[in-house]
Amino acid sequence: MNTRILFLSLTAGLLLSAGAFAQESKEAAMHRKAAGIISQMTLGEKISMMMNSTPGVKRLGIKPYDWWNEALHGVARNGRATVFPEPIGLGATFDPELVRKIGDIVSDEGRAKFEKSREAGNYSRFTGLTFWAPNVNIFRDPRWGRGMETYGEDPFLTGTLGAAYVKGIQGEDPFYLKAAACAKHFAVHSGPESVRHSYNAVPSRKDLYETYLPAFEKLVREADVEIVMGAYNRVYGESASGSKFLLTDLLRDEWGFDGHVVSDCGAIDDIYGGHRIAEDAAQASAIAIKAGLNLECGNSFHALKSAIDRGLITEADIDRALEPLLMTQLRLGILYDDPDCPYYGIPASVVGSPEHYAVARQAAVESMVLLKNDHDLLPLRKDIQNVYVTGTAATDTYSMMGNYYGISDHYSTYLQGIVSHVSDGTNVNYKPAYTIVPTRDVNPGNFATAQAAQADYTIMFMGNNGTTEGEESDAISSPSIGDRLSIDLPENQLAFFRNVVQMRTPNNHLIVVITGGSPINLQEIAAGADAVIMAWYPGQEGGDALAELLFGEKNFSGRLPITFPVSSDLLPAFDDYTMQGRTYKYMTDNTMYPFGYGLSYGSCEYGELSLLTRKPKLGQPVEVEVPVSNTGTVARTETVQLYVSTPNALAGAPRSQLVAFERITLQPGESRTVHFTVMPEQMKEFQQDGSARLQKGSYTITAGTAAPTPRSEELGAVLRSVSFKL
């Protein structure tokens, strides 16, 4: 090494060391500052700072602040904002770069709105910078009403996209946060909604560590998420919002979490009211504080003074719980106006900007999944003569929003999107034909049925919206407080569909677009329609996005983030948290459309999957590659998925599990070789005690266009496999 290179290397090392020292000093200084503030507070002031709606401490210059804000797929419940697809749709994109960009946009808009709120003296709920998102629970049962809030059924996909969203929201500064993201609901939480305030989830340790925890761990270890929210339910007898095992032993001691933990709203009340673990609010609050909770969403913490008087906790316990909350506000630069925080001054003009709307449209395009396309009916020509659009979702913006939504000043409904993309010589008609929720029987001879059956092209919208599926009490037409008892479509929709199919003329082409946030029984629809599209809840740009896909301006690239079963009658009991028989990893039958499945226009070929590691050894990475070629005449984006099956795949271990994926865009005639590295920890099998270990025996790695299941092969999915022994 010459002298100049040596000098530059030493200089770079000193600069890095100085940067690390400066960062350490900033962190230490802020911890000292937080401790100093706490030392000046009275006990009453401390307690007032530990519930979501805080009055501030005027004599110390601390302003009021409400910790409760939502940003599941855009800033929610706070006026105008850009509305992106519901997370289940973002899961279908398999696009972490896009999800990170959305997080970045959300925190930009959130910052701008926060500053405007403070200028107006508005400190109310939903104006803050602590966003209680993403939801990284596993969508283990398709009947769960809140499954739409998640990225799907797979822990690896969920963790990857959740971590990307967290990084986008929180920004890249080594100390300051643009906004604070939250991993929720920790843990083992996915319905039923009707018993969430009293249910005791007792999964096997294998299922706990294999399925329910990995996404949370990824957000903590890899994305440094600032907030974790406890769930309502119990886990192994402890309230998840008051569990020492979850909140201290696992989260802080094992994973190294250094942010704050908030209860789900009203969860402390559940400790004594629903779970009957405690006698009253004081005892429940003490349990939560001692377990590792910092902040309550609710009002039970008013009883903390009583808990101290009764000797259940000490003021030192309060101090320890409060310090991480002040640190979060210091990282946000909002406990006091902090001139060093780089995120002040984002202009209000970013809110709902054309650039943000363009990303929302891109996300909607990438989210939609083409499930059937007989005889390449799609894409449609723009100069077709006669189009009949039917179904209330075609004009219903609520069928585009999903759950925890913001409100935009611009919505492109499906009908608007279609009309804006056909030629002026095309005849377009529309009738709603039926309501989302059944109100009366469908008349098989009604005018809408005849028109739909006789048009050259009928685009029929079917599915659900937020009245039929969602959170407890939100879905007012749900038969089970937000959940669905069946994955079947409402009978009035099916009756209309059957009537149209029965009356179809020979020249009629039927395209069905499904709205909703969860799997639907599509047996009849797939049998009777020429094309089927899953549109999810695509957000404000859904109409234009769908039209761009229908008319070939864009190509479908969405892939299912959750298995679509044939029937809910064949599913395990909803309240059984055992994973056997659930998700692509453990289902042996009852699959209509598999995880990872989706069609695109054109054609694509995969070459043989090559094992690059000549002699794989136990505990070492394994490298593989697969060539992918666009053999069609249009550009397409392919999501190359990689799965691993371990030696005991048919004897307790998952049949296969996703370990990597990559989105690649190929022009007509273009080929690319995709390279993957499978790490040793991704090949471990979880044991009944929760430990994971590498096994000796035969491993299979599969690259393809869907999860490696028999149903995938029936549907024509490409699967390329290679086996080896360790």
SULLINLIN-V911417 format. One line per field, one symbol per residue. phi: phi as a letter, one per 40 degrees, with the letter a starting at -180 (. if undefined). burial: # if it has 16 or more other ideal C-beta (glycine too) atoms within 10 Angstrom, else .. Layout:
phi = ???
burial = ???
//
This chain:
phi = .cccccccccccccccccccccccccccccccccccccccccdccccccbbdcbcgbdcbgcccabccabacahcbgagcacbccddcccdccfbcccccccdcccccccccccccccdcgcbcdgbcbbccaccbccccbcccccdcccchcbccccccccccccccccgbccbcbcabcbcbbcafbagcccbccbcbcbcccccdccbcbdcccccccbbfdcbbbcccccbfgcdccabcdccbcccccccgcbcbbbcccgccdcdbcbcgcbcaccccccdcccchcbbbcibccdccccccdcgcabccccccccdcccccccccgbcbcbccccbcgccccccgcdcccccccdccccccbccaacffdcccccbccabbbahcccbccccbcgbfccbbcabbccccccccbccccccbbaacgacdcdbaccccbccccccccbccbbbbbbhbaccbaicdgcccbccafhcbcacccdccccccdcccdccdcdccbbbbbbbhbacbcbdccccbbcabbccfbcgccdcccccdcdbgcbbcbcbccaccccacccccddcccccdgbfdcbcbagbcbcdgcibbcgaabbcccbccccbdbdgbcbbbaacbbcccbbcabbccbbbbbcdbcbbhcddaacbaaacbbbcdgcbacbbbbccdccbcbccccgcbacbcicbbbbbibaccbdcccccgccbbbababb
burial = ..........................#..#...#..##..#...##########.##....##.##############.#################.##################.##....#..##############################################...####################.##.#.#.##.###############..#############..######.####.###..#.#.######.##########.##..##################.######.##...##...###.###############..#..#.#..#...####..##.###############....###...#.############.##########..#########.##...#.#.########....#.....##.######################.##.##.#####..####.######.###..#...###############..##.########################..#############.#..##.#..#.#..######..#############.#.#..#.#....#.....#.###.###.#..#############.#...############.#.....#.#.#.#...######......##...###########.##..#.####.#...#
//
